[in-house]
Amino acid sequence: MDFELIKKDTSSNARAGVITTGHGTIETPIFMPVGTVGTVKAVSQVQLKEEINAQIILGNTYHLYLRPGTDIIEKAGGLHRFNGWDRPILTDSGGYQVFSLANNRKLTEDGAIFQSHIDGSKHLFTPEKVIEIQRSIGADIMMAFDECPPYPSDYAYAQKSMELTHRWLARCVKHMGETEPRYGYEQSLFPIVQGSTYKDLRQASAEFIASMECDGNAIGGLSVGEPEEMMYEMCGLTCEYLPADKPRYLMGVGTPWNILENIGLGIDMFDCVMPTRNGRNGMLFTTNGVVNIRNKRWADDFSPIDEGLDCATSRFYTKAYLRHLFVANELLGLQIASIHNLAFYLHLVKQARTHILQGDFKEWKDGMIPVLKQRL
């Protein structure tokens, strides 16, 4: 993997760059649709490419390991061939999913013992096994196994968790060096900065992660319930200690305004289930603000969902028709809303990149955020 930093904004820490992988290039800043089990919910791969123009999508190690299983994925020739997606894929290590099973998992120095949410069967994830699974999946970008502490966490727990994450990272890096990619293209490993909301822990973790000299770096454990301003503070501080010549990925974030603020702090890559999950519940993010499409006010609004987007779905269907689909519980409504929201997120980061290159990102961002937060 290669990362080229094209331009840095003069009035903020926003950056525009290009990541090159074995499955193509990614222009940053970028938003990555979440395809947990090898599919972005309610959206086909054709729509992801032709309407949304997604440059990279996510898969999840925990879910793909349990179903369909690495044996099936390997027989298919990797996840790209299994799901027909020929652009880059990033896989989360499964750490967040394992540790969210608080009552059905046990942490040890070796790894995490957990029960499947599908059938209750017991499994062990070690740093080495997680690398093996991601090798089998065939992700272009793989995440190191980490523990994501809950918010709030006391200092002692956050420190202990961070130190365990660091020891696991060292094992991930070692195992990466001892194994080969399965399908003829290179795979990159991103470690994950932890440390909860404690400045000294975030600094220590970022410095340790940077010392591993991986192809890119991620920031985890934010957007898990802490106030937005605290997230921004931790993110900005962490970016100060991560190398400028490597891409920075803020995991699980977030709202459109969260994304713009964090781009301004120096983040290059984002993912979140919000556009598809909220879309399936009738919340639309638009160039004019937030729309609850179930509201009565849209019943006779025959204007397009969002004329400001270069997306066929957003410009073809009307608000009135989409509201009708939701009220009638028609599946097409979930698909239209999901496509629209993802198209909007990709539009937003593309606009951010344009303004970074033009040199007026901060001015544009400060004007956009109040618009995006409006409830229509």
N, C-alpha and C positions, 0 to 999 in steps of 0.2 A: 504494500500500500504506500502511496505517495501523497503528501499534502503540500500544496503550494499556496502560500499566503499572497493574495493578489493586491489587496489594499486594506489599510486600517483607517477608520474614521478619525478625523482630527479633533472632534469635539466630544468623543466618547471612546470606549474600548471596542466598539463594534468592528468586526473584520469580515472581509469577503475572501473566499478561498476556493480551491478545487481539490477534492479528494479523488484519487485515481485507484480503482480496484480492478481485480480480474474480470468483473462483470460490468465495467463501465465507470464513468465519472459522475461525481456528485458535486454540484455547485452549492457552496455554503454562504450564508447560513441556510440550513435545511430543516424541514420537518419530515419525520419518518412515520407513515401510517403503521399502526400496530396490527400485525397479523399473527396473533398469539399461537394458534394451532395450524399455521400454514395458510390462513385465509384472513383477510380483513373483513370483518363481519358485514354482511349484506352488500359487499362490493366485489365484483369480479376482477380478475387480473387484467382483462381487456379494458375495463373501465378505469382501473388504476393507471394504465399506461396512456390511453387515448383521451380520456376526459380530464383526469386529475393530474396527469403527467408526474406521478410519483417517481422519484429518482432512486429510492431505496425504501424497503419495507423491513419490518421486524418479524422475527419468530421467537418463540419462547422454549428454552431448553426443557424446563419442567414439563410443560404440556405436551411437547412433541415426543419426549422420552416415554411418557405414559401412553400416548395415543397419537399416531399409529404405531410408534416404536421405531427405534433406530434400524432394526432389521428391514422393515419395509422401506424406510427412506434410503438405506444403502442399496437395496435391490433396484430402486428407481434411479439410482445414480446421483443421489443428493436431493435436497429440498428444491433447488432450482428446477430440476427436471420433474420432480414429483408434482409441484404445483404450477409449473409452466411459467414461472417468473424468471426472466433472463437478465434482470438488472441486479444490483447489489442487494444483499440481505445481511442484516445484523441480528444476532441472537443474544437475548438476555440470558444470563447464566442460570436463571431459575432461583437464585438466592432470595429474591423478594417474595416469590410464591411460596417457597419452602418455609420461610420465616413468618409468613402470614398465617401459617397453620399452627398457631401458638399451642393449641391443645393436642396436636397430633404430630409433634416433632420433638426431637431431643438433640441438643448440640453437644458435640465432643470436639476434642482437638483434631481428631481425624476428619470429621465432617459433620453432616446433618443426617440423622435418621428420621424418616417421616413416613406417614401413611398416605397413600393415594386418596385423593378426594373422590375418585371414581369407584373403586372397589375395596378400599381399606387395606390393600396390600402394603407391606413394609418395604422400604427402599433406603439405600444409603447413598448420599451424594458426598463425594470427596472432591477436593480441587482437581485431582487427576481424572476422576470419572467425568466431571463436568467438561473438562477439556476434550476427553474422548467423545462424549456425546456431541459436542459442537463440531468436532472434526467430522463425525458421521453425518451430521445435518448438512455440513458444507457451507456454513456461513462465511461471508467475506470478512466480517468483523465479529469477533467473539468477545464475550465479557468474562472477566475473571470472577471466580466464586467469592462472594462476600456475605457478610451479615449486615442486614439493613435494620438498625435499631429503631424502635418505635419512638414517636414523639408524644409526650416528653420522656426523656431518659435522664436519670441522674448522671453526674459526671463520672462516677466510678464505673457504671455500666457502659457508658459511651466509650470510655477509654479502653476497657477490657474488650469490648466488641471491635473497636478499631484495630487493636493489636492482633486480635485473632484474624481479622480480615487481611492484615499485612502478612501474617505468617502463611495464610492460605494463598495469598498472591505469589509469594516466593515459590511455593510448590507449583502453582499454575504456570509460572514463567519457566520453571525447570522442565515441566512436562511438555510444554510447547516446544522447547528446544530438543526434546528427545523423541518427538513424533513428527510425522509428515502429513501434509494435506492429503485427502483421499481422492480428489477428483481433478488433479492437474492444474490447480491455480493456487496462489498464495492465500493464506488466512492470517489475519492480524488479531492481536490480543489488546484489549483496552482494560487496564486496571480501574478500580473505582475508589474515589476518595470518600471516606466516611468521617465520623467525628461529631455527629449530631449538630447541635447549635452552639458548640463551644469553640471559640476562636482559636485557642491554642491547639486544640485537637485537630481542627480543620487544617491549620497550617502544618502541623506535624505530619498529618496524613498526606497532604498535597506534596510535601517535600519528599516523603518516602516513595509515593507513587511516581513522581518525576524521576527519582533516582533509578527506577527500573528501566527507563529508556524504551518504553513500548511505543508502538506506532501512533497511538492516540491515548487520551485519558478521559475518564468519565467522572462525574460528580453525582453521588447517590445520597439517599437519606434526606432529601429535601422534598418539599411539596407533599409532606406526610402529615399535615395538620398544623404546622407552625404558621405564625402570621406572615403575610406576604413580605413585609419589610424585613423580617428576619431572614427569609429565604434570599432576598436580594443581598443582604449584608454578607451572609455566608458564601454566596456564589461569587460576589465581587472579591472577597478576601481570598477565596480558593484560587480564582483565576490569576491572582498576583504571583502565585507560587507554582503554577503549571507552565510548562514551556510554551513559548509563543509559536514555535515552529511545528507544533502538533495540534491536531483537532481536539476541541473540547466538547464533550457531550454531557448535557444536563438531563438526567434521566427522569421521565415521568412528568414533565412540565410542558404545557399547562394550558391556561387560558390564553387567548390572543394577546392580551396586554402583558401577561407574565412573559410570554415569548419575546415581545419587543423589548421589555425592560432588560431581560437577560442577554439578548443580543448586544445591547448597549454595554453590558458588563464584560463581554468577550467570549460568549458561548457561540459555538458553531452548529451544534446538532441538538435536536429535540425529538421527543416522542411523547405521546399521551393518548389514552383511550377516549379523552373528552370529546373530540369531534364526532366520533362514531357513536359512542354511548349516549351523549346528550342528544345527538341527532335522532337516535331511535326513540328518544323520549319527547321529541317535538321541539327541542331547543335548537335554533339556527343561529350561527354566527354569520353576520353579513357585513358588507362594507359600510353600512349605515348604523349598525348596532345589533343588539341581541333581540331575536324574535321568538316568542312562544307561539308556535304555529297553531296550537289548539285554541287560542283566544278567539272569542266571537268576532272581534274586530276584523279578522282576516277572511270571514265567511264570504264576503262579496268583493274582495280585493283581487282584481284580475290582472294586476301587474306581475311581471316576472319575479321569481324568488329573489334574484339579485342581478340587476342589469350591469353591475360593476365588475362582474367576473367574466373571464373568457372561458366559460364552461357551458356546454350545450344544455346540460340538465338544469343549471341555475337560471338560464335565460329562456328555456322552452316552457317549463311548467310554471303555473301561476300559484300565488299564495293561497287563493281560494281553493284551487284543486288539491293542493297538498294538504290543506286543512281538512278537506273532505275525506281524503285517504286516511288520515289519522283518526278522525271521528268514526269512520267506518271500519277501523282496524284492518286496513288493507296492507299487505306486505310491501307493495310498491312504495308506500309512503316512507317506510324505514329505509329503503334503498335510495330514494331521491334525497332524503335529508342527509344520509351518510355521505353520499357522493358530493352534495353541495358543501357540507362542512369541511370535508377533506380538501376540496378544490379551493375553498376560502383560505384554509391554513397554508396551502402551497402558494397561493396568490400572495398572502401576507409576507411570507419569508422571501419570495421573489422580489416584491416591492422593497423590502428592507435591504436586500442586496443591491438593488438599483440605486437606492439613496446612499448607501455606503460608497459605491463607486462614483456617484455624483458629488460626494462630499458634504451632503446636508442631512445625514441620517438623524442626528439628534433633534434637529428642528422638526423634521417630518414625524418622528416618533412622538414627540411631545404634543404635536397637534392631533395625531391619530388616536392616541389612547383614550381621551375623553369620548371620541366618537364611538370607538369599539365597545366602550362600557355602557353606552346608552341602552336602556330597555325600551323597545319600541312598542 
